Amino acid sequence: MKISNLREMTVEELTQKLHESKEELFNLKFQQSMNRLENANKLKDVKKDIARMKTLLTERELRG
C-alpha cells in the first residue's frame, strides 16, 4: 500500500488497517513455518506496510 493512500485515511481507519495487517502477518508467518507460503515477498510487503502505518500514527500523535 502506498503512503499517499495511507495519508488519506483517518486515525481510526489506520488503526483498523494496522490491526488487520498484523493479523495477516501472523497468518503469513504461520504459513511460512508450515512451508505453505507461496509468495515470500508478501511477508516483506506486509511488514513494510505495518511500519508505514505506525510511522503515520506517530506523526499524527506528535502533530497533535
Phi, psi and omega in degrees: 000138182279152181296327180296324177292322181290325181296335180283344183279154175278171180298320180295318179295319178297318180297317179295315180296322177298315179299316180296320180293323177295321177295318179297319178299317178301314181295322179293320178295322178296315178299321180296320181292334179266007181058038179240009180280118184278321184241099183293336179291336179299323178300313179295318181296318180294320178298319180293321178297319178298316179297319178298316181295317179297321179297314179296318179297321178293318177301314182292325178294318181289327179290329175092000000 
